[in-house]
Amino acid sequence: MVHQNTYIPSPIDFYNELNPFYQILDLIERGVAVITKDYTYKFVNKKHSELFGITRENILGKKIWEITNIPLFFKEIKFKVDECLQGETTEFVIKLTKNNTDKYYSLQYSPLYEQQKIIGVISTAEDISEQEYLKDKLKKEELKWRDSINALDDVMLIINKDLEIEALNKKAEEYYQINNQEAIGKKCHQVFKSCSDYSDDHSNCLFDKVVQTKQTYNHLQKIADQDKYFSLKFAPVFDDKGEVYKIIGLKKDITESKIAEISLIEKAEEIAIQIEEYQAIAEELKASNEQSRTLNEKLISSEQNYKNVFNTMLDGFALHEIICDENQRPIDYRYLQINPSYEKLTGLKAENIIGKTVKEILPGTEDFWIENFGRVAITGIPFSFENYAQNLDRYYSGLAYCPQEKQFVVIFNDVTQKKRDEEIYKQSLEIINNIPIGLHIYELKDKNDPESIHLTSTNMASNKHLKINMQPFIAKKISDHIPQYKQLKIIDKIYQVIKNNEITDTEGKISYISANIFPLYDNKACAAFENITEQIMANQKLQNSENFNKTIISSVAEGILVYDKNLKYVLWNNFLEEFSGYTKDEIIGTNLLNKFPHLIEKGVDNLIQDALNGQIVKSQDLFIYHKTTKEKKWYIANYVPWITADNQIAGVVATIQDITERKKHEQELIQAKLRAEENDNLKTSFLTNISHEIRTPMNGIIGFSQMLVNKCNDEAKRQLYVNIIDESCQQLLSVVDDILDISRIETKQITVVNEYVNINEIINDIFNLHNKKATLRHLKLIVCRKNLEDICYIKLDGNKLRKILNNLIDNAIKFTNQGSIEYGYHIIDNQINFYVKDTGIGIAKNIQEKIFEKFRQADYSLSRNYGGTGLGLSIAKGLVELMDGKIWIESEIGSGSTFYFAVPFYNPTHKQSPTKSLKKTQKQN
C-alpha cells in the first residue's frame, strides 16, 4: 500500500527506462506485462520475454491476437483480460510445449487502476515446471520406495516421533501376522502386545536413544524359546532441520551366521573407532593448516590493499592548497594530487590540472566552492556538502577536511543519477501498487545505525504475501513488523544494500518468502518478494522423501539394485558397494551384459525379463567376484517389477541376500565329511597295515620258537632260527615304538633336551646302521659330511635327530629299487640343514603335503607292496617341528625324492666336546 503522503503521478511516466522501478521489474524473477483496455501490450519485462520466447520488439504495441507464436495461448489471454476489465482478478495454470518439453506456467491477471478507474490489466507469469516435476517425481519416489521395501527379505517398520506406525512391508505383515490397514496410525505397543521388540517402555527408550545420538542403533536379540537370533536395526530419518522425525526398524534372522557376524561387528567397531580417531586428527591438522593459510592470505591481501587503496577507492579524492589574498581571504585553490576516481567523476585528467588553480581549469567556478573549501583549510573545521557544480553540470556529495594548514582534501561522489532517480521515483508508485509481487521501500535514517531502518511504503500485494496489514507499520522501524529472531539477518541485508549500493539476492525467512533487495536513492532500498511456501513445502517433502528412501536403502542389511528396461543399473546401494567392491559411480548407467557377463549364462537376463512382464521371481545361488579381493561372493536375488504412478512397469527392483558365509559353511561341511571319510579309510588301512606288521613278526617268533623247542641238532639251523626270531622281535619293537612315538607327539608328552653332540659321529652311526640294509637291496648309501678333520660339536637334541634321519633313510630304502641314497647336512649361520636324497619311485606333487599326515602313503597299494605303518614321515615331521624346525620335500614321479629338514642349534664349536675337554683337564691335574 502506498503511503498517503506519497505523490502518485500518471502511470505513463512508468514506461521511461530511466525509471528505477522499470529496472526493478526487469530484475524480478516473474514475467510482468501491462495490457491496455484496447488489448495492446504497453509493457513487458525481461523475464516475460524469456518465459514465452518473444522479444519486446515483437510484442510491444501489438494486440493480443497479433501475437502468433502461441496462438491458442494468446487467444485464452483475451478472455482473461475481459474478466479483469470487469474488475475481477483471475489466476490459472497453463501447459505449453517448447522444444519438445512440457512447461507449466502460473499466471495472474489483475485490473490496473488510475484514480479508481480501470485503465488496463497487469499480468504476472511464473514458470512452475519445476514444482510440477517435483510433484510427479514425488509420486514416483513414493511408489519406488514402497516396491523396494516390499521386496526386502527383512522385516521393516516405519515409526514416527509419536511411536505410531506409518508403514510396514509384506515381510512384517507375515512375521507379525497383521496387515497394513490394522497397523497404520496405531501405537507400537498396541499392535505388538506380545512382542518385546516394540513394547511401550522399550519403544520410548529406543526412540529417545536414536533422537539423542542421531545415529543408527543396532541390537542383537535372542528368542530363547525358539533358539533364534535376530539382528535389530533402528535408523533415524532427518527432516530439513536435521532433527529426527521418523525411525526405520529392521529385523533380520541371523541365526545361521550369528557367530561370524558378531566377530565381524566387533572388528568393525574397532576399525570405526580407529577411523574416528584418524579423522579427528586429520580434522585438527586440516583446521590448523587452513588457519595458517588464511592468516597468510590476509596478510598478503592487507599489504596489497594498503598499496592500492588510493588508486582503487570508488570515491573521488583530491588534495589542494588554498590561495589567499593579502587579507587572508580565499580567492583560489591549486590542485596537488587526485586519484583515478576523481578523473572519472569530473572528466578532468591529472596531467592537465596538477599544479594549476581551479580558476585556470574552470574559470566559471562558483564562489560557493572557494569560500567553503577555504574555510576548511584555514579553520580546520570539516565541511559536508551536496551541491550542483555548474561548470561540470553534475551534482556532487562529499566531505572536505584539513590534513594540514592551508591545505584541504575533498572526498566526494557523483550523485547526479540519484537526484534524477529521486524525481522519477516520486512518479512511479501507482503502477507498482498493482503488481502481484510484494514491494517494500525502506529508508536508513542513520548510516551508522543498521537498526534505524524504517519502512516508508508498501504495495497491496505485500499484505497478501505476508498475511498481515502493513499500513500500521509505515514510518516505523523494521523491528516492529519482523520477528526478533529474524531481524538481525534481514536488517543486515537491507543495511548492506543501502550502505554499499549493491544488489543482494536473499531468501527471506518470513513464512517462506523469496526476496530480492535493490538499492534506490537517498539511503533507500526496495525489497521485492513473493510467497514461495508451496514450492518450499514441495521441495521439503521431496527432500524428506528422498532422505527417507536413502535411509531405508542404506540401512537394510541386503543389497538393493534397480534395472531399467534396457538392463541398465539405475540404483546401487551401500551394501552392494561393500559386497562387490564396485562403487555407485562405477555401476550406475552400465549394462548388466557388460559389467557381469557371466550372469547371463546363469539366466539372470531371463529372470529380469520375467519381472518386466509383471512376475515376481527368485534366482538360484549366484556369485560374482569382488573387485579388489577377487573373493567369490555368493548371493540369491528376488526380482519384482518397478511400477510407476501411471501403473506402467519402468524396470525391475532386485534385493540381494549375501549367502557367502552359508556357502562357506556348506563347503566346510563337505570338506569335513570328506576328511572324515578319508580318515575312516586311513584308519581302516592303518589297522590292516598294523595287523599285518604285527602278525608277520609274531608268526616268525612263534613258528621258529616252536622249531627251537623241538629238538634241532643242526647248529647252523639253530643259529638261523635265533637270528630270524631276533629280527622279528626288532621289527615288532619298531612298530610298537612308532605307535608310542606318534601318540606322545600328539599328546605333547615329548620334550626337547638340547646337549652337545658330535654331528659327524651321528652321521657315521647312521651310516653303519643302514649300510648293510642298503647293500642287501643292491643300493649304494652315500654320506656327505662337513669338517671331518675337526670333530664338530653342536648343541641340540641328538636322540630326536637320530630318529628323524633313521625314519627318512628307512623310507628311502623301502621305496628305492635301484640306484643310490645320499644324505648329509649344511650349516648356515645358526641353522643346520639336513637332506636325504633317493632315486626311488618319486611322489606326485598333488599329494606331497599329504604324505606327512598320519597313516599316509603316496598310494594305498604301497602298503601291500612295501609294507610299513605309514607313521614314519608323520613322526619325522612332528619331531622336526618340536625342535622349532621345518621339513619339506622335492620330488617327481620316476625321478626320486629329496627330503629336507632344517633345525636350529646353539653354541657351535669345532674342536672337541666340552665334556671331554673338562675330563682331559681333570686328568692332567
Helices and strands as residue ranges (DSSP letters): G 11-15, H 20-27, E 31-36, E 41-44, H 46-52, G 56-58, G 64-66, H 71-85, E 90-98, E 101-114, E 117-127, H 129-150, E 155-160, E 165-168, H 170-176, H 180-183, H 188-191, G 196-198, H 200-213, E 217-223, G 224-226, E 228-238, E 244-253, H 258-312, E 316-324, E 330-338, H 340-346, H 350-353, H 358-361, H 367-379, E 383-389, E 394-401, E 407-414, H 416-425, H 429-433, E 438-444, G 450-452, E 453-458, H 460-466, G 471-473, G 478-480, H 484-500, E 504-507, E 513-519, E 524-531, H 533-555, E 559-564, E 569-572, H 574-580, H 584-587, H 592-595, H 598-601, H 604-612, E 617-618, E 622-625, E 632-643, E 649-658, H 660-709, H 715-746, E 755-758, H 759-776, E 779-784, E 793-796, H 798-814, E 819-828, E 831-838, G 845-847, G 850-852, H 860-866, H 872-882, E 886-891, E 897-904, E 906-909, H 914-924
